[in-house]
Amino acid sequence: MLAFLERLRQRAEQAVLVVAHEETLRVCVAYFRGLSDEDMLSVKIDNCELLAFDLSNPGL
């Protein structure tokens, strides 16, 4: 997942749409919010929920 996020960071586009299942999106949320693996498990993402992340400023 981290390699995927790094490839997104290197793209020239200002916006990229990523469609994924909840588990994959949960990892993204944890990465950008700086959550532990344990805290990541409590993240709930609704069906069709839209999330926005700034790839130039991860929450780590």
Contacts in CASP RR format, 6 or more apart in sequence:
PFRMAT RR
TARGET T0000
AUTHOR 0000-0000-0000
METHOD contacts of the structure
MODEL  1
MLAFLERLRQRAEQAVLVVAHEETLRVCVAYFRGLSDEDMLSVKIDNCEL
LAFDLSNPGL
1 24 0 8 1.000
1 27 0 8 1.000
1 28 0 8 1.000
1 31 0 8 1.000
2 31 0 8 1.000
5 28 0 8 1.000
5 31 0 8 1.000
5 55 0 8 1.000
5 58 0 8 1.000
8 16 0 8 1.000
8 18 0 8 1.000
8 55 0 8 1.000
9 55 0 8 1.000
9 56 0 8 1.000
16 55 0 8 1.000
18 28 0 8 1.000
20 28 0 8 1.000
22 45 0 8 1.000
25 45 0 8 1.000
25 51 0 8 1.000
26 40 0 8 1.000
26 41 0 8 1.000
26 43 0 8 1.000
26 45 0 8 1.000
27 40 0 8 1.000
28 51 0 8 1.000
28 53 0 8 1.000
29 35 0 8 1.000
29 40 0 8 1.000
29 43 0 8 1.000
29 45 0 8 1.000
29 51 0 8 1.000
30 36 0 8 1.000
30 37 0 8 1.000
30 39 0 8 1.000
30 40 0 8 1.000
30 43 0 8 1.000
31 58 0 8 1.000
31 59 0 8 1.000
31 60 0 8 1.000
32 53 0 8 1.000
32 54 0 8 1.000
32 58 0 8 1.000
32 59 0 8 1.000
33 59 0 8 1.000
34 59 0 8 1.000
34 60 0 8 1.000
35 43 0 8 1.000
45 51 0 8 1.000
END
